Amino acid sequence: MSSFRRTHPLRPTSSCWRSENPRICPSKSPQSTLLRWGCTLFASSVSALVTSVAVACSFPPAFPQAPAQSFCRHATFEGEVTAGQPYTHPLGNGLVLFLQPIHSGWILRVLPASGPIGDHDYAELATPPYQSVTPLSISTDFSFRAQDAVGWNPRRFRFATSKASFDRLSAVYQRFEQAGATPPAPLQLDLATEIAQASEGSLTLLDVRLLPGTADQSRSAAAVASHFSQTAHTVVQAPDTPATQLGKLLWIRFRVDLDLPPGFLRSSTLSVLSTACSAQSTNLQRQ
């Protein structure tokens, strides 16, 4: 994964989105109702199918549990990573989980284990809102202080589990993006349906070393960062490093939990427990 060079689309490039700036800017893209903080238009259509997406727009995200059908597998692994370093773990089915290092922390991605990397990844499109505060960004972006990034714990997300399911999700997303500021309801429903079929995952911080930020907590961070005191952490005092408003994440140890649908060819590096399967996961085995 060391050759990965593409700029992450979840990190806006406009100056008003920089982590140093406390302002959250409105999206300038056509699908602003989905991308901006409120996600009002998309959330209204999703609520009938994917409660998780509606909640994700107001934080923290939570995923609906469908009735049990057969057996799925709950996979888990632990890892650690130091600031500025990448982390990669094979998942199986030709996919890897990748923590992409950025100046402010890391971005969680699910990527193909080999071959070209497209404009979007398997977790990004399945975990709205887009280009806004997201559980996939373990960082001090969007005016989060280091202690806020730690306090958002655990972080829940969704991900496509196969190339076929990702291709369908990507195709619907592209149509949605091209539809302008008010996509038709059937198109919104199509995107919500594809997101609902994605598998669920979470990243839980087990221990952290950080330089805390000195700024007051932002309103966006206050909405999700409620578990700082319950998360094991070490505040590092660095006399030769001046304090900053947002601080810095220096090292994290974490656990990733994933629900894998039947037929998913898992990596032998995952610890797996058989669990009751949701109707959504049962559908995924046909993908």
C-alpha positions as CSV (number, residue, x, y, z in Angstrom):
1,M,0.0,0.0,0.0
2,S,3.0,2.3,0.1
3,S,2.4,3.3,-3.5
4,F,-1.0,4.8,-2.6
5,R,-0.9,8.5,-3.7
6,R,-4.4,9.6,-4.5
7,T,-5.7,12.6,-2.5
8,H,-8.5,11.4,-0.3
9,P,-11.9,12.7,-1.5
10,L,-13.2,12.8,2.1
11,R,-10.7,15.6,2.8
12,P,-12.0,18.8,1.2
13,T,-9.3,20.8,-0.5
14,S,-10.9,24.3,0.0
15,S,-9.0,26.4,2.5
16,C,-12.1,26.9,4.6
17,W,-12.1,23.1,5.3
18,R,-8.6,23.1,6.8
19,S,-8.4,21.6,10.2
20,E,-7.0,24.9,11.6
21,N,-10.2,26.7,10.6
22,P,-13.1,26.4,13.0
23,R,-15.7,27.0,10.2
24,I,-17.5,24.2,8.4
25,C,-18.1,25.4,4.9
26,P,-21.2,24.6,2.9
27,S,-20.5,22.1,0.1
28,K,-19.9,23.6,-3.4
29,S,-20.7,20.4,-5.2
30,P,-24.1,19.8,-6.9
31,Q,-25.1,17.2,-4.4
32,S,-24.7,19.7,-1.5
33,T,-27.8,18.4,0.2
34,L,-26.0,15.1,0.8
35,L,-22.5,16.4,1.3
36,R,-23.0,19.3,3.7
37,W,-23.5,19.0,7.5
38,G,-27.3,18.7,7.6
39,C,-27.8,16.0,4.8
40,T,-31.4,17.0,5.0
41,L,-32.6,15.9,1.6
42,F,-30.9,12.6,1.6
43,A,-31.7,11.8,5.2
44,S,-35.4,12.3,4.5
45,S,-35.4,9.6,1.9
46,V,-33.2,7.3,3.8
47,S,-35.1,7.1,7.0
48,A,-37.6,4.6,5.6
49,L,-34.7,2.2,4.7
50,V,-31.5,3.1,6.4
51,T,-31.9,4.7,9.8
52,S,-28.1,4.7,10.1
53,V,-27.7,7.3,7.3
54,A,-30.1,9.7,8.8
55,V,-28.4,9.3,12.2
56,A,-25.0,9.7,10.6
57,C,-25.9,13.2,9.5
58,S,-26.5,14.3,13.1
59,F,-24.1,11.9,14.8
60,P,-23.1,9.5,16.1
61,P,-24.0,6.9,13.4
62,A,-25.9,3.8,14.4
63,F,-27.0,0.9,12.2
64,P,-30.3,-0.9,12.1
65,Q,-30.5,-4.5,13.0
66,A,-32.6,-6.6,10.6
67,P,-34.2,-9.9,11.6
68,A,-31.8,-12.8,11.9
69,Q,-31.5,-15.2,9.0
70,S,-28.9,-18.1,9.0
71,F,-25.4,-17.5,10.2
72,C,-22.8,-14.8,9.4
73,R,-19.3,-14.3,10.8
74,H,-18.2,-11.5,13.1
75,A,-14.5,-10.8,12.4
76,T,-12.1,-8.9,14.6
77,F,-8.5,-7.9,14.8
78,E,-6.3,-5.4,16.7
79,G,-3.5,-3.1,15.5
80,E,-1.5,-0.1,16.4
81,V,0.0,2.7,14.3
82,T,2.2,5.8,15.0
83,A,1.5,9.3,13.5
84,G,2.7,9.6,10.0
85,Q,2.7,5.8,9.4
86,P,0.3,3.7,7.3
87,Y,-1.5,0.6,8.6
88,T,-2.7,-2.2,6.4
89,H,-4.6,-5.4,7.3
90,P,-5.9,-8.0,4.8
91,L,-9.7,-8.7,5.1
92,G,-10.1,-11.3,2.4
93,N,-12.3,-11.2,-0.7
94,G,-9.5,-9.2,-2.4
95,L,-9.8,-6.3,0.1
96,V,-7.7,-4.7,2.7
97,L,-8.4,-2.2,5.5
98,F,-6.0,0.7,5.2
99,L,-5.4,3.6,7.6
100,Q,-4.1,6.3,5.4
101,P,-1.8,8.7,7.2
102,I,-2.6,12.4,6.8
103,H,-1.1,15.4,8.5
104,S,-4.0,15.5,11.0
105,G,-4.3,11.7,11.7
106,W,-5.6,8.9,9.6
107,I,-8.4,8.1,7.1
108,L,-10.0,4.6,7.3
109,R,-10.4,3.0,3.9
110,V,-11.4,-0.3,2.5
111,L,-9.5,-0.9,-0.7
112,P,-8.7,-3.5,-3.3
113,A,-5.7,-5.5,-2.2
114,S,-4.2,-5.2,-5.7
115,G,-4.8,-3.4,-9.0
116,P,-5.7,0.2,-9.7
117,I,-7.5,2.4,-7.1
118,G,-10.4,4.4,-8.3
119,D,-11.8,7.8,-7.1
120,H,-13.6,6.3,-4.2
121,D,-13.2,3.4,-1.7
122,Y,-15.4,0.7,-0.4
123,A,-16.1,2.3,3.0
124,E,-16.3,5.9,1.8
125,L,-19.4,5.6,-0.4
126,A,-21.1,3.3,2.0
127,T,-20.7,5.7,5.0
128,P,-22.3,9.1,4.3
129,P,-22.3,12.0,4.8
130,Y,-19.6,12.7,2.2
131,Q,-17.0,15.5,2.4
132,S,-18.1,16.4,6.0
133,V,-17.5,15.2,9.5
134,T,-17.2,11.4,9.2
135,P,-16.4,8.4,11.4
136,L,-13.8,7.4,8.8
137,S,-11.6,10.4,9.7
138,I,-9.6,9.7,12.8
139,S,-8.0,13.1,12.9
140,T,-8.1,16.7,13.9
141,D,-9.8,17.8,10.7
142,F,-13.1,19.6,10.9
143,S,-12.0,21.5,14.0
144,F,-11.8,18.4,16.1
145,R,-9.1,18.6,18.8
146,A,-7.0,15.5,19.4
147,Q,-9.0,14.7,22.5
148,D,-12.2,15.0,20.5
149,A,-10.9,12.5,17.9
150,V,-10.3,10.1,20.8
151,G,-13.7,10.8,22.4
152,W,-15.5,9.7,19.3
153,N,-15.2,6.1,20.3
154,P,-16.2,3.7,18.9
155,R,-16.6,4.8,15.3
156,R,-19.2,2.9,13.2
157,F,-19.1,2.6,9.4
158,R,-20.3,0.5,6.5
159,F,-18.4,-1.0,3.6
160,A,-19.0,-2.9,0.4
161,T,-17.8,-6.5,0.7
162,S,-17.2,-7.3,-3.0
163,K,-16.3,-5.6,-6.2
164,A,-19.7,-6.3,-7.6
165,S,-21.5,-4.6,-4.7
166,F,-19.1,-1.6,-4.8
167,D,-19.6,-1.2,-8.5
168,R,-23.4,-1.1,-8.0
169,L,-23.0,1.4,-5.2
170,S,-20.6,3.5,-7.2
171,A,-22.9,3.6,-10.3
172,V,-25.8,4.8,-8.2
173,Y,-23.7,7.4,-6.5
174,Q,-22.5,8.7,-9.8
175,R,-26.1,9.1,-11.0
176,F,-27.0,10.8,-7.8
177,E,-24.0,13.2,-8.0
178,Q,-25.0,14.1,-11.6
179,A,-28.6,14.8,-10.7
180,G,-27.9,18.2,-9.3
181,A,-29.1,19.8,-6.1
182,T,-32.4,18.0,-5.9
183,P,-32.1,14.4,-7.1
184,P,-35.4,12.7,-7.8
185,A,-36.8,10.6,-5.0
186,P,-36.4,7.3,-6.8
187,L,-32.7,8.0,-7.2
188,Q,-32.3,8.9,-3.6
189,L,-34.1,5.6,-2.7
190,D,-31.7,3.7,-5.0
191,L,-28.7,5.1,-3.2
192,A,-30.2,4.4,0.2
193,T,-31.0,0.8,-0.8
194,E,-27.4,0.2,-1.8
195,I,-26.0,1.7,1.4
196,A,-28.4,-0.5,3.4
197,Q,-27.0,-3.6,1.8
198,A,-23.4,-2.8,2.8
199,S,-21.9,-4.6,5.8
200,E,-21.3,-3.0,9.1
201,G,-18.0,-2.4,10.9
202,S,-16.6,-0.4,13.8
203,L,-13.2,0.9,15.0
204,T,-12.7,1.1,18.7
205,L,-9.7,3.0,20.2
206,L,-8.1,0.9,23.0
207,D,-5.3,3.2,23.9
208,V,-4.0,6.5,22.6
209,R,-1.0,8.9,23.1
210,L,-1.8,12.5,22.2
211,L,-0.8,16.1,22.5
212,P,-4.1,17.8,23.6
213,G,-5.5,20.8,21.8
214,T,-6.0,24.1,23.7
215,A,-9.1,25.3,21.8
216,D,-12.6,25.1,23.1
217,Q,-14.6,22.2,21.9
218,S,-16.5,22.9,18.6
219,R,-20.2,22.2,18.4
220,S,-19.6,19.5,15.8
221,A,-17.1,17.7,18.0
222,A,-19.4,18.0,21.0
223,A,-22.1,16.1,19.1
224,V,-20.0,12.9,19.0
225,A,-16.9,13.1,21.2
226,S,-18.4,11.9,24.5
227,H,-16.1,9.0,25.5
228,F,-12.7,10.6,26.0
229,S,-12.5,10.0,29.7
230,Q,-13.6,6.3,29.2
231,T,-10.9,5.7,26.6
232,A,-7.4,4.7,27.8
233,H,-5.0,7.5,26.9
234,T,-1.8,9.2,27.8
235,V,-1.4,12.9,27.5
236,V,2.1,13.7,26.4
237,Q,3.8,16.8,27.6
238,A,6.4,18.0,25.1
239,P,8.4,21.0,26.4
240,D,10.1,21.5,23.0
241,T,6.8,21.4,21.1
242,P,4.5,24.4,21.4
243,A,0.9,23.8,22.2
244,T,-1.6,24.1,19.4
245,Q,-5.3,24.7,19.2
246,L,-6.1,21.2,17.9
247,G,-3.2,19.2,19.2
248,K,-2.0,15.9,17.7
249,L,-2.6,12.2,17.7
250,L,0.7,10.5,18.3
251,W,-0.1,6.8,18.4
252,I,-3.3,4.7,18.6
253,R,-4.0,1.1,19.4
254,F,-7.4,-0.1,18.2
255,R,-9.7,-3.0,17.5
256,V,-11.7,-3.4,14.3
257,D,-14.9,-5.4,14.3
258,L,-16.6,-6.4,11.0
259,D,-19.7,-8.3,10.1
260,L,-18.9,-10.5,7.1
261,P,-21.7,-12.0,4.9
262,P,-21.9,-15.6,3.9
263,G,-19.6,-16.4,1.1
264,F,-17.0,-13.8,2.1
265,L,-13.6,-15.4,1.6
266,R,-12.0,-14.0,4.8
267,S,-8.3,-13.6,5.5
268,S,-6.8,-16.2,7.9
269,T,-5.5,-13.2,9.9
270,L,-9.0,-12.4,11.2
271,S,-10.4,-13.9,14.4
272,V,-14.0,-15.0,13.5
273,L,-17.1,-15.9,15.5
274,S,-20.3,-17.2,13.9
275,T,-23.3,-15.0,14.7
276,A,-26.9,-14.6,13.7
277,C,-27.1,-13.1,10.2
278,S,-29.2,-10.1,9.3
279,A,-31.4,-10.1,6.2
280,Q,-29.1,-7.6,4.7
281,S,-26.1,-9.9,5.1
282,T,-28.0,-12.8,3.7
283,N,-28.6,-10.8,0.5
284,L,-24.9,-10.0,0.3
285,Q,-24.0,-13.6,-0.3
286,R,-25.7,-13.4,-3.7
287,Q,-23.5,-10.5,-4.8
